[in-house]
């Protein structure tokens, strides 16, 4: 089976997936509510934890989980217990996006290579690998927490291509939910798909049976 992005007739040989909001759904407000955090505190908790600019340094492996807790508590001392409780369980709020995981499996069955390029701490990714078996079926992975580079910096794409030299960007689809990241991927020669919130990757692809 040949697979290509709609509007682009180039046959794909590989797909590089982002993780959050592409293969795993991230729903912090719902999860905080399930943790028992009072609803009136949830917007502020999201702001001082996930919304803080330093969080990217946690994904990059420069700051630790304790560092994020310390910074958040500094901003909102009255929410210390909620901050610690959420950060302890945060990785658990991710759930598989079933249609996109199924697409990953379908692509592999069609002979495509599959890779992951994600801004994620090493600790969180270890949790994900323990809980989402499909991650073990990937042909490779580059995690920002391990290489100390985050998207959209070119260095993380260069790390991907250096580690997996079999990847041909001109025949590889890079799927990410952030436009700045897909723009960076385009500059590196990848075919790109900026997946909208709740998007299903398969809707953007064409499948052609080989004759």
N, C-alpha and C positions, 0 to 999 in steps of 0.2 A: 504494500500500500504506500502511495506517495502522499505526503502531507505538505501543504503550503499555507501561508497566511493569505486570507482573502485580499485580492487586489495586488498580490505579489506572487508571480508564478514560479519563483525560485523554490525548488524542492528542498525541504528541510532535512538536515542530517542530525540535528540535535536541538534540544530546547534547554535553555537555562532559566530556571525559575527563581523568583524571589520567594520568600517564605511567608511573612506576615501579609495578610489580605490577598494572597495569591493561592497558597496551599493551606494556610492556617488562618482562620477567622479570629480577629482580635476584638473582644467585646468587654472592655473593662468596666463600664457602668453596670451591665447586667451581672458580671461576676462579683463586683463589690457589693451589690445588693444581696447576692446569694451568700456572701461572707458575713452578712449581718451588719454591714456598715450603714448607718442612718442615711436615707436618701438625700437629705439636705446637705450632707457632707461630701457626697460623691463628686460633684463638679469641682470643688476645691481640691480634693484629693487627686483627681486626674490632672489638674493644673500643676500642682506642686511636685508630682512624681513624673508621670509620662510626658507632661507638657513642658518640663523644664529643659532649657538648652543643653544642660550638662548630660542629659540622658544619652546623647549620641556617644559620649565618652565612655559610658558604661558599655554600650554595644561594641565600642572599639577596644574594650579590654583594658582601658586606662584607669577608669574608676571602678570600684567594687560596689556590690549591693549595699554594704554598710556606708559607703560614701554617699550614695543616693539617699539613704535613710537619714543620714546626718544633715544633708543639705535641706531635705524636705522638712525635717523637724525644726531646723533653724527658721524656716519660713512660717511654720505653723505649729508651734510647740504644743498647743492644746490638742492636736490630732496625733500625737506620738504613737499611741497604741494602734490606731487605725493604719498609720503609715507602715509600721513594722509588720502588722498582720497582713496587709496587702502585699508588701514586697516579699514576704516569706512565701506566699502562695501565687504570686503574679503569673508565673509560667503556666499555671493550671487553667488560666482563663482562655487559653487558645484551644480552638477546636478545628478539626479537619473540615476543609471545604470539599465535600464529597465529589461534586462534579469535576473539580479541577484535579483532585487526586486520581479519579477514574481516567481523566484525560492523560495524566502522566503514565498510567499503566497502559493505556491504549497506544500511546506513542512508543513505549518500549516494545510492545508486541509488534509494532510496525517496523521495528529495527532502528528507531532513533535512539541516540544517546541522550541521557537526561542528567542535568547538573543543577546544583543549588548555588546561588550567589546571594548571601543574606547578611544584613546588618543584625548581628545577634551575638550576645556574650557567649563565651564557651560554656559557662555553667547552665544557662538557659537551653543552649542547643543540646547539651548532654541530656537534659530532662526530655526534650522533644524526641530525641533518638530512642529513649527508653519507652516512650509512650505512643509513638507514631511509627509503626513498623515500615510503612512505605518509604521512609527516609533511608532505610537500609538497602533499598533497591536502586538508589541513584548511582550513576557512574562516577560521580565526583561531587565535591562540595568545597566551597570557599566561604569561610565564616569570618566576619570582621574582627570578632574577638580573638581569633587566632592569628590573623595576619596584621592586625593593628591598623587597618585601613577601612574606611567606610565608603559606601557609595555617596555621592557620584564621582569621587576622585578616581582618575584614570588608573591609579596604581592597583586598585582592587580588580579591575578588569585585566590588567597586565599580569597580575598574580594568577588569575584563572587560566589565562592562555599559556603562561609559563608552566603551570602545574599540569595542565591537560593539553599538550601540544596537538592532539588529534582534533581539537575544536577548530573548525573553519568558520569564523564569524559571518562570512558572506552567505553561509548556508545554515546559520544557527539563529533561532528565535530566542530573544531575551524578553521575558515577561516580568513586569514590575508594576506596582500600583502608583508609583510616583513619577511624574513627568520629568523631573530633573534627572532621575536615574535612567529612564529610557532615552533621554536626550544624550546623556553621556555614553550609553551603549551604542547609539547610532554613530557617534563620533569615532567609536572604536571599530566600526564596520559591521555591527550586528544588525539583523532584522529585528525590529522591536515592536512590542505591544504594550501600550500603557493601559493596563486593565482597570476599568472603573470599579468603584465600590460595588461589591456584590456581583461582579462580572463573572461569566463562565467562559473560560478560554476556548472551549470547543466552538462557541458561536462565531469565533473570529477565524476559524480554520476551514480549509477544504480538504476532503479526503478523497483520493482517487485510487480506485483499484487498478493495479497493474495488469495489463493484458499480455 
